[in-house]
Amino acid sequence: MDLVLALMVPEHFTDQHLALLGQVAELFSHADVCAELRAAGDAQQLFERISRRTLQFSEV
C-alpha cells in the first residue's frame, strides 16, 4: 500500500462521510489517477490533483 487518505468529518455528518468515501473509492479505482497522485511533489500538488479529479468525476 502506498496511497493512504484520511478523512476528518464531524460526527453528525454521517451521510456526507459516506458520500466522501464513495468519491475516494471512485478516484482510487482509476490507475491513472493513482499514478498522478503518486507523482505529486508536495501536499499542495496532492490537494490540487485530488480537487481537480474529484471535480472532473463529479461532472461526468
Summary of the structure (lengths in Angstrom):
residues: 60
radius of gyration: 12.1
end to end distance: 28.2
largest distance: 34.5
contacts: 114
relative contact order: 0.13
helix: 65%
strand: 0%
